Amino acid sequence: MISTWPRQVAVATLGTVLAFAGNSSGQTEVQRGRRAGSEWIPAVQLEWEKYGRKYFQSVPADQPHATLRLRDSADRSGVGQFEIWLLIDGELVKGWTQAGDLRVSPGLHCIRVEMVAIPSRYEGTLFIGLPWPRAGTEDELHFSRDPKTGFTAKYQRIKLVMKLLDVLDDEEMEFDSERRKKSPEAAYAYCLDQVRKKRSQ
């Protein structure tokens, strides 16, 4: 696992936090993973395994890239311990809170942020995003905690690079206007499928 925090967690407390953070219905995310014997495996781990247990590697600095800045200012006091999983295109970012800046290639990417407490069998989605960075842009993914809404992960553009032509192509418009509005989860699955197809070409 990627976290250095102890994994034991207070079930009732963390369950309440996850209900605010990742599920609008107010239900905790107990059933998303699967059982393997007596072990519970979170859904985000199953996704990572599906893509070959790969770890995300930054684009070399001398190649066209956008910058993804990672920030963690969450107050974890009083909620027990948990892990934060960050996946980019199905690949896991090791120790994401210490990773600082990541370089990503321009184009479509799929980002997922999860809170996971394996012994208590809790998992909550904090963020599902389909950023479309352009070379030279600087984006930020900020993990924080609000007393009213619980833990959140916010994605925002810090530096925007505009082109006079081809600002949005048809494929990007489809992601923004249709799939994301209907279902973030379905859009994310579609995004991963498209990324995999492009890599195989």
C-alpha positions in Angstrom: 0.0 0.0 0.0 1.1 3.6 -0.5 0.3 5.2 2.8 2.7 5.5 5.8 -0.2 6.0 8.2 -1.5 3.2 10.4 -4.5 1.5 8.9 -6.6 0.9 11.9 -9.6 3.2 11.8 -12.7 4.1 13.9 -15.5 2.7 11.8 -18.3 5.0 12.8 -16.3 8.2 12.6 -14.7 7.5 9.2 -17.9 6.1 7.8 -19.6 9.4 8.6 -16.8 11.4 6.8 -17.0 9.2 3.7 -20.7 9.6 3.5 -20.2 13.3 3.1 -17.2 13.0 0.9 -18.0 10.5 -1.7 -21.7 9.5 -1.8 -24.6 12.0 -2.2 -27.1 9.4 -1.0 -25.5 9.5 2.5 -24.6 5.8 2.4 -21.1 4.6 3.1 -19.1 2.8 0.4 -18.9 -0.6 2.2 -20.0 -2.8 -0.7 -17.9 -1.4 -3.6 -14.9 -3.8 -3.1 -15.0 -7.5 -3.2 -14.1 -10.3 -0.9 -11.1 -12.6 -1.6 -11.5 -15.3 1.1 -11.6 -13.3 4.3 -9.9 -10.3 2.8 -11.7 -7.2 1.5 -10.2 -5.6 -1.6 -11.2 -2.0 -2.4 -12.6 -1.2 -5.9 -9.7 1.2 -6.6 -7.2 -1.6 -6.0 -9.1 -3.8 -8.4 -8.9 -1.1 -11.0 -5.2 -0.7 -10.4 -4.7 -4.5 -10.8 -6.7 -4.5 -14.0 -4.1 -2.1 -15.5 -1.2 -4.3 -14.5 -0.3 -2.7 -11.1 1.5 0.0 -13.0 2.8 3.2 -11.3 2.4 6.6 -13.0 5.7 8.0 -14.4 6.1 11.8 -15.1 6.7 12.8 -18.6 10.4 13.8 -19.2 10.9 17.5 -18.7 12.3 18.0 -22.2 9.0 16.7 -23.8 5.8 18.6 -24.2 3.9 18.4 -20.9 1.4 20.0 -18.6 2.1 20.3 -14.8 -0.2 18.8 -12.2 0.5 20.2 -8.8 -0.5 18.1 -5.8 -1.5 19.7 -2.5 -2.6 18.2 0.8 -3.9 20.4 3.6 -6.4 18.1 5.1 -6.8 18.0 8.9 -7.0 14.3 9.8 -7.5 14.8 13.5 -10.3 12.9 15.1 -11.2 10.7 12.2 -8.8 7.8 12.5 -6.3 6.7 9.8 -6.9 6.0 6.2 -5.1 5.9 2.8 -5.4 8.2 -0.1 -5.1 6.6 -3.5 -4.5 8.7 -6.6 -4.7 7.0 -10.0 -3.9 8.7 -13.3 -5.0 6.7 -16.3 -5.4 3.6 -14.1 -1.8 3.9 -12.8 -1.0 4.6 -9.2 0.9 7.6 -8.0 3.2 6.5 -5.2 3.0 8.6 -2.0 0.9 11.2 -3.8 1.0 13.7 -1.0 4.8 13.9 -1.2 4.9 13.7 -5.0 4.8 17.5 -5.5 4.5 18.4 -9.2 3.8 15.7 -11.8 4.2 16.2 -15.5 1.5 14.8 -17.8 1.4 14.6 -21.5 -1.1 16.9 -23.3 -4.4 15.4 -24.1 -7.0 13.3 -22.3 -6.3 11.9 -18.9 -8.4 10.1 -16.3 -7.9 11.0 -12.6 -9.4 9.3 -9.6 -8.9 10.0 -5.9 -10.1 7.6 -3.2 -10.1 7.4 0.6 -9.6 3.8 1.6 -9.6 2.1 5.0 -9.0 -1.5 4.3 -9.4 -3.1 7.7 -12.8 -1.4 8.2 -13.9 -2.1 4.6 -14.6 1.5 3.8 -13.9 3.3 0.5 -15.1 6.7 -0.6 -14.6 8.5 -3.9 -13.3 12.0 -3.5 -12.8 12.9 -7.1 -13.3 11.6 -10.6 -12.0 13.9 -13.3 -11.3 14.0 -17.0 -8.8 16.8 -17.5 -7.7 17.7 -21.0 -4.4 19.5 -20.4 -2.5 21.4 -23.0 1.3 21.7 -23.1 2.3 24.5 -20.7 -0.8 24.5 -18.6 -0.5 24.2 -14.8 -3.3 22.5 -12.8 -3.7 21.7 -9.1 -5.3 18.9 -7.3 -6.0 19.9 -3.7 -7.0 17.5 -0.9 -8.6 19.3 2.0 -11.2 18.9 4.8 -14.1 21.2 5.6 -16.0 20.8 8.9 -19.3 20.8 7.1 -18.7 18.7 4.0 -15.9 16.4 5.1 -12.9 15.5 2.9 -12.8 16.7 -0.7 -10.4 16.8 -3.6 -10.7 19.9 -5.8 -9.2 20.1 -9.3 -8.5 23.6 -10.8 -6.6 25.2 -13.6 -3.8 27.5 -12.3 -2.3 28.6 -15.7 -4.3 28.4 -18.9 -2.6 28.1 -22.3 -5.0 29.1 -25.1 -4.7 28.4 -28.8 -6.4 30.6 -31.4 -7.6 27.6 -33.3 -8.8 24.2 -32.1 -9.4 25.3 -28.5 -11.9 22.5 -28.0 -12.2 19.6 -30.4 -15.3 17.5 -30.9 -14.1 14.7 -28.6 -13.4 17.1 -25.7 -16.8 18.7 -26.1 -18.4 15.3 -25.9 -16.8 14.6 -22.6 -17.7 18.0 -21.1 -21.3 18.3 -22.4 -22.6 14.8 -22.3 -20.9 12.0 -20.4 -19.7 13.9 -17.4 -23.2 15.4 -16.7 -25.0 12.1 -17.0 -22.6 10.0 -14.9 -19.1 10.8 -13.7 -18.4 7.1 -13.2 -19.5 6.1 -16.7 -17.5 9.0 -18.1 -14.4 7.8 -16.2 -14.8 4.3 -17.5 -15.2 5.6 -21.0 -12.1 7.8 -20.5 -10.0 4.9 -19.4 -11.1 2.9 -22.4 -10.2 5.7 -24.8 -6.7 6.2 -23.1 -6.0 2.4 -23.4 -7.0 2.4 -27.1 -4.8 5.4 -27.9 -1.8 3.8 -26.2 -2.2 0.6 -28.2 -2.2 2.5 -31.5 
